[in-house]
Amino acid sequence: MPSQLAVQMYTVRDHTHTASELAATFQKISAIGYPAVQLSAVAAMNGATPEVSANQARKMLDDHGLRCIATHRSWDDLLNRTDAEIEYHKTVNCDFAAIGSIPKSYAEQGAEGYRRFIDDAQPVIAALKAAGIRFGYHNHAFEFMRSGDGRRTMYDLIVDSGNPDLLLELDVYWADHAGVSPLRIFERGSGRVPVIHIKDREIGPDGQPVTAPIGEGNFDWDRIVAACRAAGVEWYAIEQDVCRRDPFDCLRSSFEFLTSMGL
């Protein structure tokens, strides 16, 4: 079975400031054995006049045998420049666009803001779908605040939106950090979680939790991977927010652990 592992480029964000850095980073990722990446926080591709265009990024990916399986894109661009976003994703050959979190203008309005975001997202989701591109929402921990409707959270509003095409790019670490079982989310969102973000959590010498390579922390990966398989997860994107050693070494450790589990 082909590998289902990808690198969320945020992990190596400090190594993507120039075209040469980005090409070298793709080379290192490919050499570890990863077949794919999520394009996010790539400095050389950001800004009004990026050094690396979508076409150039596609060539770099192709040159190193990598594919782009997901992105994090600006909600403003997705909402107001949908056709350009479709063209971008076609160029980098990616069929999954996600946003990193709900924009502040929605979040600061609480549950009503989340409902407005869900409504505003409907035409964007439909336009992307017509172009063969799926849309997902990536969570942190704050989405698990109570919504004021009993025990329901803001994230429940997204899960229960009524639109099966509003997909969930579940970040397992942040859901667990919020005290929510990611296993339960996989059950509820089965078939709607094509890409997930994973990292491990270990306890440092000071007794505080820190992010860690997969397999070097305390998450129960046997149960998590089983739940992922049951839910139909297609890609496991490793995103280590903070690396206490060389991030490429961390990515190698995660890759070796997860491939030993058949991923």
Steps between C-alpha positions, in 0.01 A plus 500: 500500500642846412603719791230728640747730676549867419694790646306806604748765387436712810736255674790623286382860454841637596650323196276642226594869473661482155461291187828320568397427860166365387655273238749369758220441748297303247812294425550417868133407545512273197826340616339402830234316300198724519291501182303818570476838670240750607587846371460738792720773651741483205663842522640498146145458364337766715447871451390716209809415293610152608842376394350159420184484289250216500647379170852503642387322815332231290822445307700475824251246636512297180879512492513343846222247451261677737136590471298768676211333682365806683542871549419765756368802317372843593126502565480844339652360181279193500190712555573795272745360244365149462590462133862594570511250785364229275773581247764489773390156615482371144854625441648328805281195429326508838139397561463607864491861620468578870509804722719498809230637732187710497569870427484732798204690356290185538656361819446817701123466444485163674248241387324745269832572330567130445152460349566797271832348393326172417243688289764710324703187424222325308554669159878469537470129575266452203730688258806305615312171477393578144870539419590171670642661815387415852481749786598438862518674835809459720448533874708620789370480858287814522225353278412271788365783713139442598254661259241586764276217384536245776822301466541577130819672389578733213659202325172311533340771288748422222464122532121529505483762222281277286741524206697179453734691269624715790790271584707475816877533491517374856805594706514212744738676740287812544177306542660294776651817649145638530391190694307351209551144382619508137378142473146623551545763231619234257183303576273801451681624191559167330544558128561873551862489622722448193806674648604528865781671690694299753780557748580336830506640853773425750570641844823696527744509793308794646180297507340702218356343182684562174442391141708203393565275200241226458583207726715703741207617710201357681217482244350155442581469132362149464153626589535826306613330180223240530244782534653680202475192283138446601419865418660484156797730560704525180803701615680541832676838495775530760498850645734557792449861608818515709798271447756475779758365256552518124152489343612267222624253760161527672326433169722197444414363844127546438530338156682196631252449784192533281635286218560228760124516558430444133446861398 
